[in-house]
Amino acid sequence: KVFPDPKKGSAAVAVEIANLIRSKQQQKQSCVLGLATGSTPKSLYAELVRMHKEEGLSFKNVITFNLDEYYPIETDALQSYNRFMKANLFDHVDILPENIHIPNGEIEKEEIKSHCIQYEKKIEAAGGIDLQILGIGTNGHIGFNEPGSGIYSRTRLITLDNSTRIANAYEFANISQVPRLAITMGIGTILRAKKVILLAWGPSKAPVIKQAVEDDDSEHVPASLLQNHDDVTFFVDEAAAAEL
Ligand code: GLP
C-alpha cells in the first residue's frame, strides 16, 4: 500500500492496530503485538498515543513483544530500545507493565541462550503474535536479522553489520559507542506471527523495498523472506515505492 507521506501511512496502520485491539476486547481476548523501534514507527506510536488520549483506545488487553535490543546495553541508557518504547508509547498509554516484553540487554553473557529460549516460550504462552510491526534496514534487515539470517532462525544473539552500526551511530556519541551485538527475534519467529505489517518511508529505503518485494527471496535480503508468509502488507510512502 502506497501513501503520499509517512503521516498518512502511519495513520492507516494505527487504524488497523486499533481495530484489532478493539475486536479482541469485544471477544474478551488479549491482543498480542510484535513491536519495532527505529525512526520509522515513531509517527505510528504518536498516532496510537493520540487515539488513546482522544478516542479512548485502551491498551489494557494488549501484550507486546519487541523485536530486538542492543547487547550489551543498560535498560535505561538513552539509546536502549527499552527506553525508546517507554518514551514513544508505553509511558503514554494504559498498558500493564507485566504485559511488556523486550529482550534484556543487561543480562550476563552465559544467560543469553536461556533468555532467548524463554522469550520464545513467552510468545507461545501468550498465544503467538497476532500482528507484527516491522521497519527495514537499508541492508534488508528486519529486527536485527542481518543478511545471512536463516528462515528458521529464532531469538538469538547476533553480530551487527558494520553498515548497521554506521546507520545507527547518530543515536550514540560516536561509532565506537554503538554496541557490536544485539538480541533479536529470528526470521522464523517473525514468520510465525499471524499477520505482518512492514513500514518504510523515504528514498533511502527504495532500493531495498524493490529487492524485498520483487526479487527472489534470499537470505541476503532478510526482508525478502517475508514472501514466505501468507499475510504480509508493506505500508510505504511514494519515495520508498519509487523503484517498484
Ligand atoms: C534498526 C532496528 C530495526 C529497524 C531498522 C531501520 O536498527 N533494529 O528494527 O527497522 O534498523 O531503522 P529506521 O527505522 O531508523 O530506518
py3Dmol code that shows the C-alpha trace and the ligand (Angstrom):
import py3Dmol

protein = """\
ATOM      1  CA  LYS A   1       0.000   0.000   0.000  1.00  0.00           C
ATOM      2  CA  VAL A   2       1.493   3.297  -1.143  1.00  0.00           C
ATOM      3  CA  PHE A   3       0.731   6.536   0.711  1.00  0.00           C
ATOM      4  CA  PRO A   4       1.557  10.146  -0.199  1.00  0.00           C
ATOM      5  CA  ASP A   5       3.548  10.632   3.031  1.00  0.00           C
ATOM      6  CA  PRO A   6       4.594   8.807   6.251  1.00  0.00           C
ATOM      7  CA  LYS A   7       1.900  10.538   8.315  1.00  0.00           C
ATOM      8  CA  LYS A   8      -0.926   9.119   6.192  1.00  0.00           C
ATOM      9  CA  GLY A   9       0.708   5.676   6.082  1.00  0.00           C
ATOM     10  CA  SER A  10       1.203   5.666   9.857  1.00  0.00           C
ATOM     11  CA  ALA A  11      -2.419   6.731  10.429  1.00  0.00           C
ATOM     12  CA  ALA A  12      -3.616   3.799   8.285  1.00  0.00           C
ATOM     13  CA  VAL A  13      -1.513   1.306  10.284  1.00  0.00           C
ATOM     14  CA  ALA A  14      -2.744   2.833  13.560  1.00  0.00           C
ATOM     15  CA  VAL A  15      -6.341   2.243  12.426  1.00  0.00           C
ATOM     16  CA  GLU A  16      -5.525  -1.438  11.697  1.00  0.00           C
ATOM     17  CA  ILE A  17      -3.971  -1.834  15.149  1.00  0.00           C
ATOM     18  CA  ALA A  18      -6.851  -0.055  16.902  1.00  0.00           C
ATOM     19  CA  ASN A  19      -9.409  -2.222  15.077  1.00  0.00           C
ATOM     20  CA  LEU A  20      -7.542  -5.378  16.109  1.00  0.00           C
ATOM     21  CA  ILE A  21      -7.273  -4.259  19.759  1.00  0.00           C
ATOM     22  CA  ARG A  22     -10.988  -3.376  19.875  1.00  0.00           C
ATOM     23  CA  SER A  23     -12.166  -6.588  18.207  1.00  0.00           C
ATOM     24  CA  LYS A  24     -10.072  -8.616  20.675  1.00  0.00           C
ATOM     25  CA  GLN A  25     -11.580  -6.567  23.532  1.00  0.00           C
ATOM     26  CA  GLN A  26     -15.081  -7.432  22.322  1.00  0.00           C
ATOM     27  CA  GLN A  27     -14.121 -11.120  22.329  1.00  0.00           C
ATOM     28  CA  LYS A  28     -12.568 -10.673  25.810  1.00  0.00           C
ATOM     29  CA  GLN A  29      -9.215 -11.785  24.434  1.00  0.00           C
ATOM     30  CA  SER A  30      -5.752 -10.324  24.680  1.00  0.00           C
ATOM     31  CA  CYS A  31      -4.174  -8.723  21.627  1.00  0.00           C
ATOM     32  CA  VAL A  32      -0.534  -9.716  21.105  1.00  0.00           C
ATOM     33  CA  LEU A  33       1.533  -7.150  19.203  1.00  0.00           C
ATOM     34  CA  GLY A  34       5.103  -7.517  17.957  1.00  0.00           C
ATOM     35  CA  LEU A  35       6.704  -4.063  18.000  1.00  0.00           C
ATOM     36  CA  ALA A  36       9.638  -2.398  16.273  1.00  0.00           C
ATOM     37  CA  THR A  37      11.923   0.521  17.061  1.00  0.00           C
ATOM     38  CA  GLY A  38      13.940   2.914  14.888  1.00  0.00           C
ATOM     39  CA  SER A  39      12.798   6.224  13.426  1.00  0.00           C
ATOM     40  CA  THR A  40      10.192   4.595  11.152  1.00  0.00           C
ATOM     41  CA  PRO A  41       7.448   3.634  13.678  1.00  0.00           C
ATOM     42  CA  LYS A  42       7.681   6.881  15.710  1.00  0.00           C
ATOM     43  CA  SER A  43       4.751   8.518  13.903  1.00  0.00           C
ATOM     44  CA  LEU A  44       2.719   5.306  14.273  1.00  0.00           C
ATOM     45  CA  TYR A  45       3.272   5.307  18.050  1.00  0.00           C
ATOM     46  CA  ALA A  46       2.422   9.028  18.206  1.00  0.00           C
ATOM     47  CA  GLU A  47      -0.878   8.300  16.454  1.00  0.00           C
ATOM     48  CA  LEU A  48      -1.663   5.401  18.844  1.00  0.00           C
ATOM     49  CA  VAL A  49      -0.981   7.703  21.828  1.00  0.00           C
ATOM     50  CA  ARG A  50      -3.331  10.278  20.287  1.00  0.00           C
ATOM     51  CA  MET A  51      -6.021   7.601  19.842  1.00  0.00           C
ATOM     52  CA  HIS A  52      -5.582   6.596  23.498  1.00  0.00           C
ATOM     53  CA  LYS A  53      -5.923  10.180  24.723  1.00  0.00           C
ATOM     54  CA  GLU A  54      -8.609  11.466  22.360  1.00  0.00           C
ATOM     55  CA  GLU A  55     -10.583   8.380  21.354  1.00  0.00           C
ATOM     56  CA  GLY A  56     -10.322   6.242  24.488  1.00  0.00           C
ATOM     57  CA  LEU A  57      -8.345   3.432  22.851  1.00  0.00           C
ATOM     58  CA  SER A  58      -7.321   1.208  25.764  1.00  0.00           C
ATOM     59  CA  PHE A  59      -4.208  -0.988  25.855  1.00  0.00           C
ATOM     60  CA  LYS A  60      -5.306  -2.966  28.930  1.00  0.00           C
ATOM     61  CA  ASN A  61      -5.736  -6.163  26.878  1.00  0.00           C
ATOM     62  CA  VAL A  62      -2.520  -5.617  24.876  1.00  0.00           C
ATOM     63  CA  ILE A  63       0.568  -7.802  25.305  1.00  0.00           C
ATOM     64  CA  THR A  64       3.709  -6.665  23.487  1.00  0.00           C
ATOM     65  CA  PHE A  65       6.929  -8.326  22.378  1.00  0.00           C
ATOM     66  CA  ASN A  66       9.644  -6.101  20.967  1.00  0.00           C
ATOM     67  CA  LEU A  67      11.804  -7.395  18.165  1.00  0.00           C
ATOM     68  CA  ASP A  68      15.216  -6.562  19.492  1.00  0.00           C
ATOM     69  CA  GLU A  69      17.602  -4.795  21.847  1.00  0.00           C
ATOM     70  CA  TYR A  70      21.271  -3.878  21.658  1.00  0.00           C
ATOM     71  CA  TYR A  71      23.704  -6.035  23.647  1.00  0.00           C
ATOM     72  CA  PRO A  72      25.170  -5.127  25.972  1.00  0.00           C
ATOM     73  CA  ILE A  73      23.231  -2.008  26.957  1.00  0.00           C
ATOM     74  CA  GLU A  74      21.782  -0.689  30.193  1.00  0.00           C
ATOM     75  CA  THR A  75      17.992  -0.844  30.189  1.00  0.00           C
ATOM     76  CA  ASP A  76      17.762   2.873  30.954  1.00  0.00           C
ATOM     77  CA  ALA A  77      20.506   4.015  28.577  1.00  0.00           C
ATOM     78  CA  LEU A  78      19.406   6.830  26.251  1.00  0.00           C
ATOM     79  CA  GLN A  79      19.837   4.590  23.201  1.00  0.00           C
ATOM     80  CA  SER A  80      18.204   1.436  24.581  1.00  0.00           C
ATOM     81  CA  TYR A  81      15.090   0.176  22.854  1.00  0.00           C
ATOM     82  CA  ASN A  82      13.548  -0.243  26.325  1.00  0.00           C
ATOM     83  CA  ARG A  83      13.847   3.484  26.838  1.00  0.00           C
ATOM     84  CA  PHE A  84      12.673   4.207  23.273  1.00  0.00           C
ATOM     85  CA  MET A  85       9.470   2.220  23.802  1.00  0.00           C
ATOM     86  CA  LYS A  86       8.702   3.959  27.099  1.00  0.00           C
ATOM     87  CA  ALA A  87       9.334   7.406  25.642  1.00  0.00           C
ATOM     88  CA  ASN A  88       7.372   6.833  22.438  1.00  0.00           C
ATOM     89  CA  LEU A  89       4.485   4.623  23.589  1.00  0.00           C
ATOM     90  CA  PHE A  90       4.363   2.774  26.897  1.00  0.00           C
ATOM     91  CA  ASP A  91       4.610   5.802  29.248  1.00  0.00           C
ATOM     92  CA  HIS A  92       1.652   7.439  27.477  1.00  0.00           C
ATOM     93  CA  VAL A  93      -0.917   4.613  27.346  1.00  0.00           C
ATOM     94  CA  ASP A  94      -2.602   2.291  29.872  1.00  0.00           C
ATOM     95  CA  ILE A  95      -0.658  -0.898  29.026  1.00  0.00           C
ATOM     96  CA  LEU A  96       0.045  -3.083  32.076  1.00  0.00           C
ATOM     97  CA  PRO A  97       3.801  -3.239  32.834  1.00  0.00           C
ATOM     98  CA  GLU A  98       3.687  -7.042  33.168  1.00  0.00           C
ATOM     99  CA  ASN A  99       2.429  -7.274  29.569  1.00  0.00           C
ATOM    100  CA  ILE A 100       5.530  -5.576  28.120  1.00  0.00           C
ATOM    101  CA  HIS A 101       8.366  -7.792  26.846  1.00  0.00           C
ATOM    102  CA  ILE A 102      11.671  -6.502  25.456  1.00  0.00           C
ATOM    103  CA  PRO A 103      14.908  -8.508  25.198  1.00  0.00           C
ATOM    104  CA  ASN A 104      17.184  -7.713  28.136  1.00  0.00           C
ATOM    105  CA  GLY A 105      20.444  -6.037  27.141  1.00  0.00           C
ATOM    106  CA  GLU A 106      21.797  -6.231  30.699  1.00  0.00           C
ATOM    107  CA  ILE A 107      21.951  -9.986  31.328  1.00  0.00           C
ATOM    108  CA  GLU A 108      25.180 -11.944  31.737  1.00  0.00           C
ATOM    109  CA  LYS A 109      26.585 -13.498  28.585  1.00  0.00           C
ATOM    110  CA  GLU A 110      26.108 -17.033  29.930  1.00  0.00           C
ATOM    111  CA  GLU A 111      22.389 -16.359  30.412  1.00  0.00           C
ATOM    112  CA  ILE A 112      21.653 -15.109  26.900  1.00  0.00           C
ATOM    113  CA  LYS A 113      20.791 -18.512  25.448  1.00  0.00           C
ATOM    114  CA  SER A 114      18.242 -19.335  28.122  1.00  0.00           C
ATOM    115  CA  HIS A 115      16.875 -15.760  27.987  1.00  0.00           C
ATOM    116  CA  CYS A 116      16.234 -16.212  24.240  1.00  0.00           C
ATOM    117  CA  ILE A 117      14.552 -19.598  24.765  1.00  0.00           C
ATOM    118  CA  GLN A 118      12.378 -18.058  27.497  1.00  0.00           C
ATOM    119  CA  TYR A 119      11.459 -15.171  25.176  1.00  0.00           C
ATOM    120  CA  GLU A 120      10.186 -17.623  22.555  1.00  0.00           C
ATOM    121  CA  LYS A 121       8.267 -19.546  25.238  1.00  0.00           C
ATOM    122  CA  LYS A 122       6.595 -16.354  26.465  1.00  0.00           C
ATOM    123  CA  ILE A 123       5.426 -15.544  22.930  1.00  0.00           C
ATOM    124  CA  GLU A 124       3.979 -19.046  22.642  1.00  0.00           C
ATOM    125  CA  ALA A 125       2.340 -18.852  26.094  1.00  0.00           C
ATOM    126  CA  ALA A 126       0.659 -15.572  25.066  1.00  0.00           C
ATOM    127  CA  GLY A 127      -0.910 -17.420  22.128  1.00  0.00           C
ATOM    128  CA  GLY A 128       1.522 -16.211  19.438  1.00  0.00           C
ATOM    129  CA  ILE A 129       1.835 -12.755  17.887  1.00  0.00           C
ATOM    130  CA  ASP A 130      -1.401 -11.508  16.275  1.00  0.00           C
ATOM    131  CA  LEU A 131       0.242  -8.632  14.422  1.00  0.00           C
ATOM    132  CA  GLN A 132       3.960  -7.993  13.920  1.00  0.00           C
ATOM    133  CA  ILE A 133       5.080  -4.442  13.037  1.00  0.00           C
ATOM    134  CA  LEU A 134       8.422  -4.163  11.217  1.00  0.00           C
ATOM    135  CA  GLY A 135      10.746  -1.482   9.910  1.00  0.00           C
ATOM    136  CA  ILE A 136      13.521  -2.343   7.466  1.00  0.00           C
ATOM    137  CA  GLY A 137      17.239  -1.567   7.380  1.00  0.00           C
ATOM    138  CA  THR A 138      18.807  -0.327   4.146  1.00  0.00           C
ATOM    139  CA  ASN A 139      20.639  -3.687   4.023  1.00  0.00           C
ATOM    140  CA  GLY A 140      17.300  -5.532   4.249  1.00  0.00           C
ATOM    141  CA  HIS A 141      17.440  -6.416   7.931  1.00  0.00           C
ATOM    142  CA  ILE A 142      14.223  -6.881   9.895  1.00  0.00           C
ATOM    143  CA  GLY A 143      14.595  -6.635  13.657  1.00  0.00           C
ATOM    144  CA  PHE A 144      18.357  -7.096  13.819  1.00  0.00           C
ATOM    145  CA  ASN A 145      18.318 -10.106  11.478  1.00  0.00           C
ATOM    146  CA  GLU A 146      21.274  -9.132   9.349  1.00  0.00           C
ATOM    147  CA  PRO A 147      21.890 -10.550   5.852  1.00  0.00           C
ATOM    148  CA  GLY A 148      22.609 -14.277   6.140  1.00  0.00           C
ATOM    149  CA  SER A 149      19.941 -14.827   8.814  1.00  0.00           C
ATOM    150  CA  GLY A 150      18.175 -18.107   8.104  1.00  0.00           C
ATOM    151  CA  ILE A 151      14.469 -18.536   7.517  1.00  0.00           C
ATOM    152  CA  TYR A 152      14.216 -20.825  10.568  1.00  0.00           C
ATOM    153  CA  SER A 153      16.266 -18.572  12.883  1.00  0.00           C
ATOM    154  CA  ARG A 154      14.829 -17.857  16.335  1.00  0.00           C
ATOM    155  CA  THR A 155      15.522 -15.313  19.069  1.00  0.00           C
ATOM    156  CA  ARG A 156      19.293 -15.157  19.481  1.00  0.00           C
ATOM    157  CA  LEU A 157      22.430 -13.061  19.909  1.00  0.00           C
ATOM    158  CA  ILE A 158      23.635 -11.596  16.617  1.00  0.00           C
ATOM    159  CA  THR A 159      26.670  -9.604  15.494  1.00  0.00           C
ATOM    160  CA  LEU A 160      25.644  -6.295  13.936  1.00  0.00           C
ATOM    161  CA  ASP A 161      26.817  -5.497  10.419  1.00  0.00           C
ATOM    162  CA  ASN A 162      29.208  -2.586  10.192  1.00  0.00           C
ATOM    163  CA  SER A 163      26.694  -0.842   7.891  1.00  0.00           C
ATOM    164  CA  THR A 164      24.037  -1.117  10.637  1.00  0.00           C
ATOM    165  CA  ARG A 165      26.401   0.294  13.264  1.00  0.00           C
ATOM    166  CA  ILE A 166      27.170   3.216  10.940  1.00  0.00           C
ATOM    167  CA  ALA A 167      23.447   3.757  10.159  1.00  0.00           C
ATOM    168  CA  ASN A 168      22.588   3.813  13.879  1.00  0.00           C
ATOM    169  CA  ALA A 169      25.637   5.807  15.028  1.00  0.00           C
ATOM    170  CA  TYR A 170      23.568   9.018  15.071  1.00  0.00           C
ATOM    171  CA  GLU A 171      21.908   7.757  18.272  1.00  0.00           C
ATOM    172  CA  PHE A 172      25.280   7.480  20.047  1.00  0.00           C
ATOM    173  CA  ALA A 173      28.158   9.858  20.807  1.00  0.00           C
ATOM    174  CA  ASN A 174      30.303   8.166  18.161  1.00  0.00           C
ATOM    175  CA  ILE A 175      30.556   4.894  16.234  1.00  0.00           C
ATOM    176  CA  SER A 176      32.764   3.236  18.856  1.00  0.00           C
ATOM    177  CA  GLN A 177      29.889   3.582  21.358  1.00  0.00           C
ATOM    178  CA  VAL A 178      27.474   1.558  19.173  1.00  0.00           C
ATOM    179  CA  PRO A 179      27.214  -1.973  20.619  1.00  0.00           C
ATOM    180  CA  ARG A 180      28.619  -4.713  18.383  1.00  0.00           C
ATOM    181  CA  LEU A 181      25.911  -7.217  19.295  1.00  0.00           C
ATOM    182  CA  ALA A 182      22.151  -7.390  19.689  1.00  0.00           C
ATOM    183  CA  ILE A 183      19.465  -9.818  20.792  1.00  0.00           C
ATOM    184  CA  THR A 184      16.818 -10.200  18.112  1.00  0.00           C
ATOM    185  CA  MET A 185      13.770 -12.312  17.383  1.00  0.00           C
ATOM    186  CA  GLY A 186      14.592 -14.579  14.432  1.00  0.00           C
ATOM    187  CA  ILE A 187      13.139 -14.670  10.926  1.00  0.00           C
ATOM    188  CA  GLY A 188      11.366 -17.886  11.967  1.00  0.00           C
ATOM    189  CA  THR A 189       9.889 -16.074  14.993  1.00  0.00           C
ATOM    190  CA  ILE A 190       8.612 -13.250  12.774  1.00  0.00           C
ATOM    191  CA  LEU A 191       7.172 -15.657  10.190  1.00  0.00           C
ATOM    192  CA  ARG A 192       5.057 -17.317  12.911  1.00  0.00           C
ATOM    193  CA  ALA A 193       3.141 -14.076  13.542  1.00  0.00           C
ATOM    194  CA  LYS A 194      -0.424 -14.324  12.216  1.00  0.00           C
ATOM    195  CA  LYS A 195      -0.121 -11.043  10.321  1.00  0.00           C
ATOM    196  CA  VAL A 196       2.864  -8.864   9.399  1.00  0.00           C
ATOM    197  CA  ILE A 197       2.999  -5.158   8.503  1.00  0.00           C
ATOM    198  CA  LEU A 198       6.283  -3.625   7.335  1.00  0.00           C
ATOM    199  CA  LEU A 199       6.717   0.152   7.229  1.00  0.00           C
ATOM    200  CA  ALA A 200       9.200   2.099   5.107  1.00  0.00           C
ATOM    201  CA  TRP A 201       9.474   5.796   4.444  1.00  0.00           C
ATOM    202  CA  GLY A 202      11.829   7.871   2.308  1.00  0.00           C
ATOM    203  CA  PRO A 203      14.097   7.449  -0.719  1.00  0.00           C
ATOM    204  CA  SER A 204      16.894   5.641   1.185  1.00  0.00           C
ATOM    205  CA  LYS A 205      14.590   2.605   1.530  1.00  0.00           C
ATOM    206  CA  ALA A 206      13.529   2.472  -2.163  1.00  0.00           C
ATOM    207  CA  PRO A 207      16.227   0.024  -3.413  1.00  0.00           C
ATOM    208  CA  VAL A 208      15.716  -2.472  -0.583  1.00  0.00           C
ATOM    209  CA  ILE A 209      11.897  -2.304  -0.871  1.00  0.00           C
ATOM    210  CA  LYS A 210      12.252  -3.248  -4.530  1.00  0.00           C
ATOM    211  CA  GLN A 211      14.584  -6.149  -3.633  1.00  0.00           C
ATOM    212  CA  ALA A 212      12.338  -7.409  -0.836  1.00  0.00           C
ATOM    213  CA  VAL A 213       9.136  -7.277  -2.891  1.00  0.00           C
ATOM    214  CA  GLU A 214      10.168  -8.025  -6.476  1.00  0.00           C
ATOM    215  CA  ASP A 215      13.394 -10.037  -6.385  1.00  0.00           C
ATOM    216  CA  ASP A 216      13.587 -13.743  -5.492  1.00  0.00           C
ATOM    217  CA  ASP A 217      13.606 -14.367  -1.766  1.00  0.00           C
ATOM    218  CA  SER A 218      17.090 -14.730  -0.344  1.00  0.00           C
ATOM    219  CA  GLU A 219      18.913 -14.728   2.979  1.00  0.00           C
ATOM    220  CA  HIS A 220      20.996 -11.882   1.532  1.00  0.00           C
ATOM    221  CA  VAL A 221      17.939  -9.627   1.914  1.00  0.00           C
ATOM    222  CA  PRO A 222      16.227 -10.891   5.084  1.00  0.00           C
ATOM    223  CA  ALA A 223      13.013  -8.897   4.449  1.00  0.00           C
ATOM    224  CA  SER A 224      12.538 -10.827   1.176  1.00  0.00           C
ATOM    225  CA  LEU A 225      11.993 -13.973   3.281  1.00  0.00           C
ATOM    226  CA  LEU A 226       8.623 -12.421   4.211  1.00  0.00           C
ATOM    227  CA  GLN A 227       7.492 -13.630   0.762  1.00  0.00           C
ATOM    228  CA  ASN A 228       7.082 -16.998   2.536  1.00  0.00           C
ATOM    229  CA  HIS A 229       4.315 -15.619   4.793  1.00  0.00           C
ATOM    230  CA  ASP A 230       0.727 -15.502   3.531  1.00  0.00           C
ATOM    231  CA  ASP A 231      -0.434 -12.296   5.262  1.00  0.00           C
ATOM    232  CA  VAL A 232       2.169  -9.544   4.837  1.00  0.00           C
ATOM    233  CA  THR A 233       1.490  -5.942   3.826  1.00  0.00           C
ATOM    234  CA  PHE A 234       4.129  -3.304   3.139  1.00  0.00           C
ATOM    235  CA  PHE A 235       2.962   0.230   4.013  1.00  0.00           C
ATOM    236  CA  VAL A 236       5.300   2.588   2.135  1.00  0.00           C
ATOM    237  CA  ASP A 237       5.337   6.222   1.100  1.00  0.00           C
ATOM    238  CA  GLU A 238       5.812   7.288  -2.527  1.00  0.00           C
ATOM    239  CA  ALA A 239       9.545   7.847  -2.056  1.00  0.00           C
ATOM    240  CA  ALA A 240      10.113   4.295  -0.699  1.00  0.00           C
ATOM    241  CA  ALA A 241       7.945   2.890  -3.522  1.00  0.00           C
ATOM    242  CA  ALA A 242       9.893   4.728  -6.224  1.00  0.00           C
ATOM    243  CA  GLU A 243      11.698   1.633  -7.584  1.00  0.00           C
ATOM    244  CA  LEU A 244       8.695  -0.711  -7.634  1.00  0.00           C
TER     245      LEU A 244
END
"""
ligand_1 = """\
16
GLP
C 17.144 -0.597 13.357
C 16.212 -1.631 14.043
C 15.216 -2.181 13.075
C 14.745 -1.029 12.193
C 15.848 -0.591 11.286
C 15.555 0.666 10.479
O 18.471 -0.785 13.608
N 16.853 -2.705 14.729
O 14.155 -2.817 13.764
O 13.649 -1.438 11.413
O 17.090 -0.541 11.949
O 15.701 1.827 11.237
P 14.982 3.177 10.857
O 13.515 2.960 11.080
O 15.540 4.198 11.813
O 15.278 3.440 9.430
"""
view = py3Dmol.view(width=600, height=400)
view.addModel(protein, "pdb")
view.setStyle({"model": 0}, {"cartoon": {"style": "trace"}})
view.addModel(ligand_1, "xyz")
view.setStyle({"model": 1}, {"stick": {}})
view.zoomTo()
view.show()
